[in-house]
Amino acid sequence: MDATEPTGARALAYLARVLEVALADAGLSLPQYRLLSYLSRGSSAASPAARQLATSRPSVTALVDGVVAKGLVTRLPDATDRRRITLALTPEGYAVVERADAAATARLAALAAHLPPEDAERATGALGLWLDALRAEASVGAPT
């Protein structure tokens, strides 16, 4: 493969669509899944969530409105600062994220089954490395 070919970027674009279709079966959009996945690691205020998701705070607020309406996230008032709201998954939110994880994992496994076993394992493992890199970048507030 020529290093100047955008193969990785194009594969990522196709994988994003594969994931969108799998998530639709779980009743989620890709942005909703990203938010629920983030909140599944613990509650958060909107600003850190926006930073982690590489989006604006107003975009997170609009996204949160949708998942609150579905009963997947709750807004909790801060006991010490009335202006601050903490976002947390509801029990149904945890259940939906588990179903979405399972749907996405199953779809990726079905796709990887078209590769030789050793390549399928490498491809799946590489996704975990990208997740580590994205989380590390978000934790230092690097521009996206």
Solvent accessible surface area in square Angstrom, and as a share of the most:
residue,aa,sasa,rsa
1,M,187,0.84
2,D,75,0.39
3,A,106,0.82
4,T,115,0.67
5,E,94,0.42
6,P,61,0.39
7,T,60,0.35
8,G,55,0.53
9,A,67,0.52
10,R,150,0.55
11,A,47,0.36
12,L,119,0.59
13,A,66,0.51
14,Y,159,0.60
15,L,47,0.23
16,A,36,0.28
17,R,144,0.53
18,V,29,0.17
19,L,41,0.20
20,E,65,0.29
21,V,76,0.44
22,A,6,0.05
23,L,0,0.00
24,A,66,0.51
25,D,124,0.64
26,A,22,0.17
27,G,45,0.44
28,L,8,0.04
29,S,50,0.32
30,L,35,0.17
31,P,64,0.40
32,Q,24,0.11
33,Y,32,0.12
34,R,97,0.36
35,L,0,0.00
36,L,0,0.00
37,S,32,0.21
38,Y,36,0.14
39,L,1,0.00
40,S,42,0.27
41,R,122,0.45
42,G,33,0.32
43,S,69,0.44
44,S,12,0.08
45,A,10,0.08
46,A,12,0.09
47,S,53,0.34
48,P,42,0.27
49,A,0,0.00
50,A,7,0.05
51,R,130,0.47
52,Q,44,0.20
53,L,10,0.05
54,A,53,0.41
55,T,55,0.32
56,S,56,0.36
57,R,128,0.47
58,P,101,0.63
59,S,53,0.34
60,V,0,0.00
61,T,54,0.31
62,A,68,0.53
63,L,33,0.17
64,V,3,0.02
65,D,70,0.37
66,G,29,0.28
67,V,0,0.00
68,V,48,0.28
69,A,90,0.70
70,K,100,0.43
71,G,36,0.34
72,L,7,0.04
73,V,3,0.02
74,T,48,0.28
75,R,92,0.34
76,L,78,0.39
77,P,104,0.66
78,D,36,0.19
79,A,110,0.85
80,T,132,0.77
81,D,43,0.22
82,R,228,0.83
83,R,210,0.77
84,R,115,0.42
85,I,65,0.33
86,T,28,0.17
87,L,6,0.03
88,A,16,0.13
89,L,14,0.07
90,T,25,0.15
91,P,119,0.75
92,E,82,0.37
93,G,0,0.00
94,Y,99,0.38
95,A,35,0.27
96,V,9,0.05
97,V,8,0.04
98,E,119,0.53
99,R,125,0.46
100,A,0,0.00
101,D,60,0.31
102,A,63,0.49
103,A,30,0.23
104,A,7,0.06
105,T,90,0.52
106,A,62,0.48
107,R,93,0.34
108,L,55,0.27
109,A,61,0.47
110,A,52,0.40
111,L,63,0.31
112,A,16,0.13
113,A,80,0.62
114,H,156,0.69
115,L,79,0.39
116,P,66,0.41
117,P,111,0.70
118,E,111,0.50
119,D,46,0.24
120,A,18,0.14
121,E,136,0.61
122,R,175,0.64
123,A,45,0.35
124,T,86,0.50
125,G,43,0.41
126,A,39,0.30
127,L,70,0.35
128,G,36,0.35
129,L,126,0.62
130,W,168,0.59
131,L,81,0.40
132,D,88,0.45
133,A,51,0.39
134,L,106,0.53
135,R,86,0.31
136,A,60,0.46
137,E,63,0.28
138,A,12,0.09
139,S,89,0.57
140,V,119,0.68
141,G,41,0.39
142,A,35,0.27
143,P,124,0.78
144,T,128,0.74
